[in-house]
């Protein structure tokens, strides 16, 4: 079982470009290992895993979270503006 491969995806979306990279990893691999294996950090050098949050299917998790088959690892960009403030601004227009 330990040498079994699982398929996952790593996703990141910049304002002008999105990328979804399929990756095959050993069972019991972590979120951090999937990100490293995907090569997404070369594609988006602005990603800072020390500052940015990551998650699986929209649920924030840690880099050492163990993956399950078919998981989608997501790297989240920091918000430029608080969503509530943005909504208030739109309503005032």
Secondary structure, DSSP 8 states (H G I E B T S, - for coil): -TT-EEEEEEEEEETTEEEEEEEEEETT-BHHHHHHHHTHHHH-TT--TTTS-EEETTEEE-TT-B--TT-EEEE----SS-HHHHHHHHHH-
